[in-house]
């Protein structure tokens, strides 16, 4: 109808506008994201090319696999007892069906249109990253933060970490098509990589590492397979070394306790005992402890009582002791006096390590959790280990068809009660692993379809030399290891949006070269 007044291309322009709105809204705002989807739907209805759309859907094998994943959620209601929760989960999953349906029915037919959509997404990622970082550094605004996870102001820090990785993937993809912008692309890639390092989001760092690995293999594989295999081997060795470092216990030599000083500089008695170990120093935290002096002098440095709670809800005295240990300072008046006002503020904010900067700060925190067996509550990795134990237990008892769409949370709640889980009630969540969530919900058939779809996505796009699609699937699969990515609106919209775009062949631009060099 609109084409009568505005020409044959009007619906194409409106479609690209709607797609760009969704892309811009994913990092920034759910309202923009949702309203843009409505805009796309209205444009499809007014264009009224239903036969062509239906033909596109029927011929697209990837679409039917993703539709089957959604259908599993519908069929899973048949053996669910908690219908209300099942309908809630089904509502959350609707974008997985609706978005690919619209994008496959009317696929992107020009690469220049794809670049506009990707540009909108990348622009939003950059704007949000600058705002987040600038606010956190107090360059503008007066937002107060409990910890660095609050740096992500527009969405979950975990979700935005994954989105940033996709932003880097788009920049690397643009190298092929915008050679005149290579310096700017390089600088923006450095910025987003630094943001990921600084923000301490492990899922963001791991997906970004996956992006760089797959892209490097893509560049090298055609002409230098030997170098590609060498790079892959070195990357694998580095990853395994990091994992071994994380999980290897720190052994404390008993001789360390021989001939230790018994008194502080003021003549007060020290306490030395081997309870917890500092991952930063490899030594016991509770050496050279004189709480008499700390309790006396702490009020001079902070308004938080010595036996009070820091801003993370932890006992501030223990945060202080660990912080002093990470700097290898004595836990007495002398050690306390050597802390700067900035370091005191860090302790008040619940930061227990002087080496809290960037990704290494996050890794030290994870190692602290692993080597010091303690209450999992408040420790993200230890909580996840409890979730995974529960998930594997539930799956092992429901391997054939799973527990159904509506009974997942009920099954977790039952497990936590029956196993006398150490998790507090408010921390008793679901699997935090997408593979495990699909497996325990729909059994072996569900995880088979889930894996088949992603394998087909990879092979289809490798065949079409669509490296950005392969990078996207890499990001998605890595994120699934530590998150239930589909269980939030932003997460499932992000996945469904790019599933839809990359499920159809996008014509190549004849002007683009096959290589980057």
KOLPA-23460 format. One record per residue (C-alpha): residue number from 0; residue in one letter; x, y, z. Coordinates in steps of 0.2 Angstrom, whole numbers. Example, Ala and Ser with C-alpha at 12.3 -4.5 7.8 and 13.67 -1.06 7.14 Angstrom:
2
+-----+----+-------+-------+-------+
|   i | aa |    c1 |    c2 |    c3 |
+-----+----+-------+-------+-------+
|   0 |  A |    62 |   -22 |    39 |
|   1 |  S |    68 |    -5 |    36 |
+-----+----+-------+-------+-------+
This chain:
517
+-----+----+-------+-------+-------+
|   i | aa |    c1 |    c2 |    c3 |
+-----+----+-------+-------+-------+
|   0 |  X |     0 |     0 |     0 |
|   1 |  X |    14 |    12 |     5 |
|   2 |  X |    23 |     8 |   -11 |
|   3 |  X |    10 |    17 |   -21 |
|   4 |  X |    14 |    34 |   -13 |
|   5 |  X |    33 |    32 |    -9 |
|   6 |  X |    40 |    19 |   -22 |
|   7 |  X |    44 |     1 |   -22 |
|   8 |  X |    58 |     2 |    -9 |
|   9 |  X |    49 |    10 |     5 |
|  10 |  X |    45 |    -6 |    14 |
|  11 |  X |    64 |   -11 |    13 |
|  12 |  X |    69 |     6 |    20 |
|  13 |  X |    56 |     4 |    34 |
|  14 |  X |    62 |   -14 |    37 |
|  15 |  X |    80 |    -8 |    39 |
|  16 |  X |    74 |     6 |    50 |
|  17 |  X |    65 |    -6 |    62 |
|  18 |  X |    80 |   -18 |    62 |
|  19 |  X |    91 |    -4 |    66 |
|  20 |  X |    80 |     1 |    81 |
|  21 |  X |    80 |   -16 |    88 |
|  22 |  X |    99 |   -17 |    86 |
|  23 |  X |   101 |     0 |    94 |
|  24 |  X |    89 |    -5 |   108 |
|  25 |  X |    98 |   -21 |   113 |
|  26 |  X |   112 |   -13 |   123 |
|  27 |  X |   102 |     2 |   128 |
|  28 |  X |    84 |     1 |   131 |
|  29 |  X |    70 |   -13 |   132 |
|  30 |  X |    57 |     0 |   126 |
|  31 |  X |    66 |     4 |   111 |
|  32 |  X |    70 |   -14 |   107 |
|  33 |  X |    51 |   -19 |   109 |
|  34 |  X |    43 |    -5 |   100 |
|  35 |  X |    55 |    -7 |    86 |
|  36 |  X |    49 |   -25 |    85 |
|  37 |  X |    31 |   -19 |    84 |
|  38 |  X |    36 |    -7 |    70 |
|  39 |  X |    44 |   -22 |    60 |
|  40 |  X |    28 |   -32 |    62 |
|  41 |  X |    17 |   -18 |    56 |
|  42 |  X |    28 |   -15 |    41 |
|  43 |  X |    27 |   -33 |    36 |
|  44 |  X |     8 |   -33 |    38 |
|  45 |  X |     6 |   -17 |    27 |
|  46 |  X |    18 |   -24 |    14 |
|  47 |  X |     7 |   -39 |    13 |
|  48 |  X |    19 |   -51 |     4 |
|  49 |  X |    13 |   -66 |    13 |
|  50 |  X |    16 |   -79 |     0 |
|  51 |  X |    34 |   -73 |    -2 |
|  52 |  X |    36 |   -73 |    16 |
|  53 |  X |    29 |   -90 |    18 |
|  54 |  X |    39 |   -97 |     4 |
|  55 |  X |    55 |   -90 |    13 |
|  56 |  X |    50 |   -98 |    29 |
|  57 |  X |    46 |  -115 |    21 |
|  58 |  X |    63 |  -116 |    12 |
|  59 |  X |    74 |  -111 |    27 |
|  60 |  X |    80 |  -126 |    37 |
|  61 |  X |    88 |  -116 |    51 |
|  62 |  X |    72 |  -107 |    54 |
|  63 |  X |    63 |  -124 |    57 |
|  64 |  X |    76 |  -129 |    69 |
|  65 |  X |    74 |  -113 |    79 |
|  66 |  X |    55 |  -115 |    78 |
|  67 |  X |    57 |  -132 |    85 |
|  68 |  X |    66 |  -125 |   100 |
|  69 |  X |    52 |  -114 |   104 |
|  70 |  X |    39 |  -128 |   100 |
|  71 |  X |    48 |  -138 |   114 |
|  72 |  X |    43 |  -125 |   126 |
|  73 |  X |    25 |  -126 |   121 |
|  74 |  X |    25 |  -145 |   121 |
|  75 |  X |    34 |  -146 |   137 |
|  76 |  X |    18 |  -139 |   146 |
|  77 |  X |    10 |  -155 |   143 |
|  78 |  X |    20 |  -164 |   157 |
|  79 |  X |    22 |  -148 |   168 |
|  80 |  X |    12 |  -147 |   184 |
|  81 |  X |    16 |  -129 |   187 |
|  82 |  X |     6 |  -122 |   173 |
|  83 |  X |     7 |  -104 |   179 |
|  84 |  X |    26 |  -104 |   179 |
|  85 |  X |    26 |  -113 |   163 |
|  86 |  X |    16 |  -100 |   154 |
|  87 |  X |    28 |   -87 |   162 |
|  88 |  X |    43 |   -96 |   154 |
|  89 |  X |    34 |   -98 |   138 |
|  90 |  X |    31 |   -79 |   137 |
|  91 |  X |    49 |   -75 |   140 |
|  92 |  X |    54 |   -87 |   126 |
|  93 |  X |    41 |   -80 |   113 |
|  94 |  X |    55 |   -68 |   105 |
|  95 |  X |    64 |   -84 |   100 |
|  96 |  X |    50 |   -88 |    88 |
|  97 |  X |    43 |   -71 |    83 |
|  98 |  X |    60 |   -62 |    79 |
|  99 |  X |    67 |   -76 |    68 |
| 100 |  X |    50 |   -78 |    59 |
| 101 |  X |    50 |   -59 |    54 |
| 102 |  X |    68 |   -59 |    49 |
| 103 |  X |    67 |   -75 |    39 |
| 104 |  X |    51 |   -70 |    31 |
| 105 |  X |    59 |   -54 |    25 |
| 106 |  X |    77 |   -57 |    25 |
| 107 |  X |    90 |   -43 |    23 |
| 108 |  X |    94 |   -43 |     4 |
| 109 |  X |   108 |   -30 |     3 |
| 110 |  X |   124 |   -31 |    12 |
| 111 |  X |   123 |   -12 |    14 |
| 112 |  X |   107 |   -14 |    24 |
| 113 |  X |   116 |   -26 |    35 |
| 114 |  X |   130 |   -14 |    38 |
| 115 |  X |   117 |     0 |    43 |
| 116 |  X |   109 |   -12 |    56 |
| 117 |  X |   126 |   -17 |    63 |
| 118 |  X |   132 |     1 |    63 |
| 119 |  X |   116 |     5 |    74 |
| 120 |  X |   121 |    -9 |    86 |
| 121 |  X |   139 |    -4 |    87 |
| 122 |  X |   135 |    14 |    90 |
| 123 |  X |   124 |    10 |   104 |
| 124 |  X |   137 |    -2 |   112 |
| 125 |  X |   150 |    12 |   111 |
| 126 |  X |   138 |    25 |   118 |
| 127 |  X |   133 |    14 |   133 |
| 128 |  X |   151 |     9 |   136 |
| 129 |  X |   157 |    27 |   137 |
| 130 |  X |   142 |    32 |   148 |
| 131 |  X |   145 |    17 |   160 |
| 132 |  X |   164 |    21 |   161 |
| 133 |  X |   162 |    39 |   163 |
| 134 |  X |   149 |    38 |   176 |
| 135 |  X |   159 |    25 |   186 |
| 136 |  X |   175 |    37 |   185 |
| 137 |  X |   163 |    51 |   191 |
| 138 |  X |   168 |    61 |   176 |
| 139 |  X |   150 |    66 |   176 |
| 140 |  X |   134 |    62 |   185 |
| 141 |  X |   133 |    57 |   204 |
| 142 |  X |   129 |    39 |   204 |
| 143 |  X |   135 |    29 |   219 |
| 144 |  X |   142 |    11 |   216 |
| 145 |  X |   143 |    -4 |   228 |
| 146 |  X |   155 |   -13 |   217 |
| 147 |  X |   161 |   -13 |   199 |
| 148 |  X |   146 |   -24 |   193 |
| 149 |  X |   135 |    -9 |   195 |
| 150 |  X |   145 |     0 |   181 |
| 151 |  X |   133 |    -7 |   169 |
| 152 |  X |   119 |     5 |   171 |
| 153 |  X |   107 |     0 |   156 |
| 154 |  X |   107 |   -19 |   158 |
| 155 |  X |   115 |   -33 |   168 |
| 156 |  X |   134 |   -32 |   168 |
| 157 |  X |   134 |   -50 |   162 |
| 158 |  X |   123 |   -47 |   147 |
| 159 |  X |   132 |   -31 |   142 |
| 160 |  X |   149 |   -40 |   143 |
| 161 |  X |   142 |   -52 |   130 |
| 162 |  X |   135 |   -38 |   120 |
| 163 |  X |   152 |   -29 |   120 |
| 164 |  X |   160 |   -45 |   113 |
| 165 |  X |   148 |   -44 |    99 |
| 166 |  X |   153 |   -26 |    96 |
| 167 |  X |   171 |   -31 |    94 |
| 168 |  X |   166 |   -45 |    82 |
| 169 |  X |   157 |   -32 |    71 |
| 170 |  X |   172 |   -21 |    71 |
| 171 |  X |   183 |   -35 |    66 |
| 172 |  X |   170 |   -40 |    52 |
| 173 |  X |   170 |   -21 |    46 |
| 174 |  X |   189 |   -23 |    42 |
| 175 |  X |   185 |   -31 |    26 |
| 176 |  X |   172 |   -18 |    20 |
| 177 |  X |   179 |    -2 |    27 |
| 178 |  X |   198 |    -3 |    24 |
| 179 |  X |   199 |    16 |    25 |
| 180 |  X |   193 |    16 |    43 |
| 181 |  X |   206 |     3 |    49 |
| 182 |  X |   214 |    15 |    61 |
| 183 |  X |   197 |    20 |    69 |
| 184 |  X |   192 |     2 |    70 |
| 185 |  X |   208 |    -3 |    78 |
| 186 |  X |   206 |    11 |    91 |
| 187 |  X |   188 |     6 |    95 |
| 188 |  X |   193 |   -12 |    96 |
| 189 |  X |   206 |    -7 |   109 |
| 190 |  X |   193 |     3 |   119 |
| 191 |  X |   180 |   -11 |   120 |
| 192 |  X |   194 |   -24 |   124 |
| 193 |  X |   200 |   -12 |   138 |
| 194 |  X |   182 |   -10 |   144 |
| 195 |  X |   180 |   -29 |   145 |
| 196 |  X |   196 |   -30 |   155 |
| 197 |  X |   192 |   -16 |   167 |
| 198 |  X |   174 |   -22 |   170 |
| 199 |  X |   179 |   -39 |   177 |
| 200 |  X |   165 |   -48 |   168 |
| 201 |  X |   171 |   -66 |   166 |
| 202 |  X |   158 |   -70 |   153 |
| 203 |  X |   163 |   -55 |   143 |
| 204 |  X |   181 |   -59 |   144 |
| 205 |  X |   179 |   -77 |   139 |
| 206 |  X |   167 |   -73 |   124 |
| 207 |  X |   180 |   -59 |   119 |
| 208 |  X |   194 |   -72 |   119 |
| 209 |  X |   183 |   -83 |   109 |
| 210 |  X |   180 |   -69 |    96 |
| 211 |  X |   199 |   -66 |    94 |
| 212 |  X |   203 |   -84 |    93 |
| 213 |  X |   190 |   -89 |    80 |
| 214 |  X |   194 |   -73 |    70 |
| 215 |  X |   213 |   -77 |    70 |
| 216 |  X |   210 |   -94 |    64 |
| 217 |  X |   199 |   -88 |    50 |
| 218 |  X |   213 |   -76 |    44 |
| 219 |  X |   226 |   -90 |    45 |
| 220 |  X |   218 |  -106 |    40 |
| 221 |  X |   217 |  -103 |    21 |
| 222 |  X |   235 |  -100 |    18 |
| 223 |  X |   244 |  -104 |    34 |
| 224 |  X |   236 |  -119 |    42 |
| 225 |  X |   252 |  -124 |    52 |
| 226 |  X |   253 |  -106 |    60 |
| 227 |  X |   234 |  -107 |    63 |
| 228 |  X |   236 |  -124 |    72 |
| 229 |  X |   251 |  -117 |    82 |
| 230 |  X |   241 |  -102 |    87 |
| 231 |  X |   227 |  -114 |    93 |
| 232 |  X |   238 |  -125 |   103 |
| 233 |  X |   246 |  -110 |   112 |
| 234 |  X |   229 |  -103 |   115 |
| 235 |  X |   223 |  -119 |   122 |
| 236 |  X |   239 |  -121 |   133 |
| 237 |  X |   237 |  -104 |   140 |
| 238 |  X |   218 |  -107 |   144 |
| 239 |  X |   222 |  -124 |   152 |
| 240 |  X |   236 |  -116 |   162 |
| 241 |  X |   225 |  -102 |   169 |
| 242 |  X |   212 |  -115 |   173 |
| 243 |  X |   225 |  -126 |   183 |
| 244 |  X |   231 |  -110 |   192 |
| 245 |  X |   213 |  -106 |   197 |
| 246 |  X |   209 |  -124 |   204 |
| 247 |  X |   226 |  -129 |   211 |
| 248 |  X |   226 |  -127 |   230 |
| 249 |  X |   240 |  -117 |   238 |
| 250 |  X |   250 |  -127 |   250 |
| 251 |  X |   256 |  -118 |   265 |
| 252 |  X |   273 |  -123 |   272 |
| 253 |  X |   271 |  -126 |   291 |
| 254 |  X |   289 |  -119 |   293 |
| 255 |  X |   281 |  -102 |   290 |
| 256 |  X |   275 |  -102 |   308 |
| 257 |  X |   292 |  -105 |   315 |
| 258 |  X |   300 |   -90 |   324 |
| 259 |  X |   287 |   -77 |   319 |
| 260 |  X |   287 |   -61 |   329 |
| 261 |  X |   275 |   -62 |   345 |
| 262 |  X |   273 |   -43 |   347 |
| 263 |  X |   268 |   -28 |   337 |
| 264 |  X |   279 |   -12 |   337 |
| 265 |  X |   268 |    -6 |   351 |
| 266 |  X |   272 |   -22 |   362 |
| 267 |  X |   254 |   -29 |   360 |
| 268 |  X |   253 |   -48 |   356 |
| 269 |  X |   251 |   -55 |   338 |
| 270 |  X |   240 |   -70 |   333 |
| 271 |  X |   245 |   -81 |   320 |
| 272 |  X |   235 |   -95 |   313 |
| 273 |  X |   232 |  -105 |   297 |
| 274 |  X |   214 |  -103 |   292 |
| 275 |  X |   212 |   -94 |   275 |
| 276 |  X |   225 |   -91 |   261 |
| 277 |  X |   228 |   -76 |   251 |
| 278 |  X |   228 |   -80 |   232 |
| 279 |  X |   238 |   -64 |   229 |
| 280 |  X |   253 |   -69 |   240 |
| 281 |  X |   251 |   -88 |   243 |
| 282 |  X |   252 |   -85 |   262 |
| 283 |  X |   240 |   -87 |   276 |
| 284 |  X |   229 |   -71 |   278 |
| 285 |  X |   229 |   -72 |   297 |
| 286 |  X |   247 |   -69 |   301 |
| 287 |  X |   253 |   -54 |   311 |
| 288 |  X |   235 |   -50 |   318 |
| 289 |  X |   232 |   -38 |   332 |
| 290 |  X |   214 |   -34 |   332 |
| 291 |  X |   216 |   -24 |   348 |
| 292 |  X |   225 |   -11 |   338 |
| 293 |  X |   214 |   -12 |   322 |
| 294 |  X |   198 |   -10 |   332 |
| 295 |  X |   206 |     5 |   341 |
| 296 |  X |   212 |    14 |   326 |
| 297 |  X |   199 |    10 |   313 |
| 298 |  X |   186 |    23 |   319 |
| 299 |  X |   199 |    36 |   314 |
| 300 |  X |   199 |    30 |   296 |
| 301 |  X |   181 |    26 |   293 |
| 302 |  X |   164 |    29 |   299 |
| 303 |  X |   159 |    11 |   297 |
| 304 |  X |   161 |     2 |   314 |
| 305 |  X |   174 |   -11 |   315 |
| 306 |  X |   162 |   -24 |   319 |
| 307 |  X |   150 |   -17 |   306 |
| 308 |  X |   146 |   -22 |   288 |
| 309 |  X |   154 |   -15 |   272 |
| 310 |  X |   144 |   -10 |   257 |
| 311 |  X |   143 |   -28 |   251 |
| 312 |  X |   135 |   -34 |   267 |
| 313 |  X |   152 |   -42 |   273 |
| 314 |  X |   160 |   -40 |   290 |
| 315 |  X |   171 |   -25 |   287 |
| 316 |  X |   185 |   -32 |   299 |
| 317 |  X |   187 |   -47 |   288 |
| 318 |  X |   188 |   -37 |   272 |
| 319 |  X |   201 |   -26 |   281 |
| 320 |  X |   211 |   -41 |   286 |
| 321 |  X |   211 |   -49 |   268 |
| 322 |  X |   215 |   -32 |   261 |
| 323 |  X |   230 |   -30 |   272 |
| 324 |  X |   236 |   -48 |   268 |
| 325 |  X |   235 |   -44 |   249 |
| 326 |  X |   247 |   -30 |   252 |
| 327 |  X |   258 |   -41 |   264 |
| 328 |  X |   256 |   -28 |   278 |
| 329 |  X |   254 |   -32 |   296 |
| 330 |  X |   236 |   -32 |   303 |
| 331 |  X |   240 |   -20 |   316 |
| 332 |  X |   241 |    -1 |   319 |
| 333 |  X |   257 |     0 |   308 |
| 334 |  X |   249 |    -9 |   294 |
| 335 |  X |   233 |     1 |   295 |
| 336 |  X |   242 |    17 |   294 |
| 337 |  X |   250 |    13 |   278 |
| 338 |  X |   233 |    12 |   269 |
| 339 |  X |   228 |    27 |   258 |
| 340 |  X |   211 |    35 |   260 |
| 341 |  X |   207 |    27 |   243 |
| 342 |  X |   211 |    10 |   249 |
| 343 |  X |   201 |    13 |   265 |
| 344 |  X |   186 |    18 |   253 |
| 345 |  X |   189 |     1 |   243 |
| 346 |  X |   188 |    -9 |   260 |
| 347 |  X |   172 |     0 |   264 |
| 348 |  X |   165 |    -5 |   247 |
| 349 |  X |   168 |   -23 |   251 |
| 350 |  X |   184 |   -25 |   240 |
| 351 |  X |   196 |   -37 |   249 |
| 352 |  X |   211 |   -36 |   238 |
| 353 |  X |   223 |   -22 |   233 |
| 354 |  X |   225 |   -31 |   217 |
| 355 |  X |   207 |   -28 |   212 |
| 356 |  X |   211 |   -19 |   195 |
| 357 |  X |   204 |   -27 |   179 |
| 358 |  X |   202 |   -45 |   175 |
| 359 |  X |   216 |   -51 |   186 |
| 360 |  X |   206 |   -44 |   201 |
| 361 |  X |   191 |   -55 |   196 |
| 362 |  X |   202 |   -70 |   194 |
| 363 |  X |   210 |   -67 |   211 |
| 364 |  X |   193 |   -66 |   218 |
| 365 |  X |   188 |   -83 |   210 |
| 366 |  X |   204 |   -91 |   216 |
| 367 |  X |   200 |   -85 |   234 |
| 368 |  X |   183 |   -94 |   233 |
| 369 |  X |   190 |  -110 |   226 |
| 370 |  X |   205 |  -112 |   238 |
| 371 |  X |   196 |  -106 |   254 |
| 372 |  X |   181 |  -118 |   255 |
| 373 |  X |   168 |  -108 |   264 |
| 374 |  X |   150 |  -103 |   263 |
| 375 |  X |   145 |  -101 |   245 |
| 376 |  X |   132 |   -87 |   248 |
| 377 |  X |   138 |   -71 |   241 |
| 378 |  X |   152 |   -80 |   231 |
| 379 |  X |   146 |   -81 |   212 |
| 380 |  X |   157 |   -95 |   207 |
| 381 |  X |   153 |  -106 |   222 |
| 382 |  X |   135 |  -102 |   220 |
| 383 |  X |   136 |  -108 |   202 |
| 384 |  X |   144 |  -124 |   207 |
| 385 |  X |   129 |  -127 |   218 |
| 386 |  X |   117 |  -123 |   204 |
| 387 |  X |   127 |  -135 |   192 |
| 388 |  X |   126 |  -149 |   205 |
| 389 |  X |   107 |  -147 |   207 |
| 390 |  X |   105 |  -146 |   188 |
| 391 |  X |   115 |  -162 |   184 |
| 392 |  X |   105 |  -171 |   198 |
| 393 |  X |    89 |  -166 |   191 |
| 394 |  X |    94 |  -170 |   173 |
| 395 |  X |   100 |  -188 |   178 |
| 396 |  X |    83 |  -192 |   185 |
| 397 |  X |    73 |  -184 |   170 |
| 398 |  X |    84 |  -189 |   155 |
| 399 |  X |    71 |  -195 |   143 |
| 400 |  X |    59 |  -180 |   142 |
| 401 |  X |    65 |  -168 |   155 |
| 402 |  X |    54 |  -160 |   169 |
| 403 |  X |    44 |  -149 |   157 |
| 404 |  X |    43 |  -131 |   154 |
| 405 |  X |    34 |  -126 |   170 |
| 406 |  X |    43 |  -137 |   183 |
| 407 |  X |    61 |  -131 |   182 |
| 408 |  X |    61 |  -120 |   197 |
| 409 |  X |    50 |  -132 |   207 |
| 410 |  X |    63 |  -146 |   204 |
| 411 |  X |    77 |  -135 |   209 |
| 412 |  X |    68 |  -129 |   225 |
| 413 |  X |    65 |  -148 |   229 |
| 414 |  X |    83 |  -152 |   227 |
| 415 |  X |    89 |  -138 |   238 |
| 416 |  X |    77 |  -144 |   252 |
| 417 |  X |    81 |  -162 |   250 |
| 418 |  X |   100 |  -160 |   249 |
| 419 |  X |   100 |  -148 |   263 |
| 420 |  X |   109 |  -135 |   252 |
| 421 |  X |   120 |  -122 |   260 |
| 422 |  X |   113 |  -109 |   249 |
| 423 |  X |   102 |   -96 |   257 |
| 424 |  X |    84 |   -96 |   251 |
| 425 |  X |    86 |   -80 |   241 |
| 426 |  X |   101 |   -88 |   232 |
| 427 |  X |    93 |  -104 |   227 |
| 428 |  X |    92 |  -101 |   208 |
| 429 |  X |    92 |  -111 |   192 |
| 430 |  X |   106 |  -119 |   182 |
| 431 |  X |   115 |  -103 |   176 |
| 432 |  X |   121 |  -114 |   161 |
| 433 |  X |   110 |  -114 |   145 |
| 434 |  X |   115 |  -132 |   140 |
| 435 |  X |   110 |  -139 |   157 |
| 436 |  X |    94 |  -129 |   157 |
| 437 |  X |    89 |  -136 |   140 |
| 438 |  X |    94 |  -154 |   145 |
| 439 |  X |    85 |  -154 |   161 |
| 440 |  X |    69 |  -146 |   154 |
| 441 |  X |    67 |  -156 |   139 |
| 442 |  X |    78 |  -171 |   141 |
| 443 |  X |    90 |  -179 |   128 |
| 444 |  X |    78 |  -174 |   113 |
| 445 |  X |    79 |  -156 |   118 |
| 446 |  X |    98 |  -154 |   120 |
| 447 |  X |   100 |  -164 |   103 |
| 448 |  X |    89 |  -151 |    94 |
| 449 |  X |    98 |  -137 |   103 |
| 450 |  X |   115 |  -143 |    98 |
| 451 |  X |   110 |  -147 |    81 |
| 452 |  X |   103 |  -130 |    78 |
| 453 |  X |   120 |  -121 |    83 |
| 454 |  X |   130 |  -134 |    73 |
| 455 |  X |   120 |  -131 |    58 |
| 456 |  X |   121 |  -112 |    61 |
| 457 |  X |   140 |  -113 |    61 |
| 458 |  X |   142 |  -125 |    45 |
| 459 |  X |   129 |  -115 |    35 |
| 460 |  X |   138 |   -98 |    38 |
| 461 |  X |   155 |  -106 |    36 |
| 462 |  X |   149 |  -112 |    19 |
| 463 |  X |   144 |   -94 |    15 |
| 464 |  X |   160 |   -86 |    22 |
| 465 |  X |   149 |   -76 |    34 |
| 466 |  X |   163 |   -74 |    48 |
| 467 |  X |   152 |   -62 |    58 |
| 468 |  X |   139 |   -76 |    60 |
| 469 |  X |   152 |   -88 |    66 |
| 470 |  X |   159 |   -76 |    78 |
| 471 |  X |   141 |   -73 |    85 |
| 472 |  X |   138 |   -91 |    87 |
| 473 |  X |   154 |   -92 |    96 |
| 474 |  X |   149 |   -79 |   108 |
| 475 |  X |   132 |   -87 |   111 |
| 476 |  X |   139 |  -104 |   115 |
| 477 |  X |   153 |   -98 |   127 |
| 478 |  X |   140 |   -87 |   136 |
| 479 |  X |   129 |  -102 |   138 |
| 480 |  X |   142 |  -111 |   149 |
| 481 |  X |   140 |   -99 |   163 |
| 482 |  X |   123 |   -91 |   160 |
| 483 |  X |   105 |   -94 |   156 |
| 484 |  X |   106 |   -82 |   142 |
| 485 |  X |    88 |   -85 |   135 |
| 486 |  X |    80 |   -82 |   152 |
| 487 |  X |    80 |   -63 |   151 |
| 488 |  X |    72 |   -51 |   138 |
| 489 |  X |    89 |   -43 |   133 |
| 490 |  X |    98 |   -60 |   132 |
| 491 |  X |    85 |   -69 |   121 |
| 492 |  X |    81 |   -54 |   110 |
| 493 |  X |   100 |   -53 |   107 |
| 494 |  X |   101 |   -71 |   102 |
| 495 |  X |    85 |   -72 |    92 |
| 496 |  X |    89 |   -56 |    83 |
| 497 |  X |   106 |   -62 |    76 |
| 498 |  X |    99 |   -80 |    74 |
| 499 |  X |    86 |   -72 |    62 |
| 500 |  X |    98 |   -61 |    53 |
| 501 |  X |   111 |   -75 |    50 |
| 502 |  X |    98 |   -89 |    46 |
| 503 |  X |    97 |   -83 |    28 |
| 504 |  X |   110 |   -80 |    14 |
| 505 |  X |   115 |   -61 |    14 |
| 506 |  X |   121 |   -57 |    -4 |
| 507 |  X |   140 |   -52 |    -4 |
| 508 |  X |   145 |   -35 |   -10 |
| 509 |  X |   155 |   -37 |   -26 |
| 510 |  X |   167 |   -23 |   -21 |
| 511 |  X |   173 |   -32 |    -5 |
| 512 |  X |   189 |   -42 |    -6 |
| 513 |  X |   190 |   -60 |     0 |
| 514 |  X |   204 |   -56 |    12 |
| 515 |  X |   208 |   -42 |    24 |
| 516 |  X |   226 |   -39 |    17 |
+-----+----+-------+-------+-------+
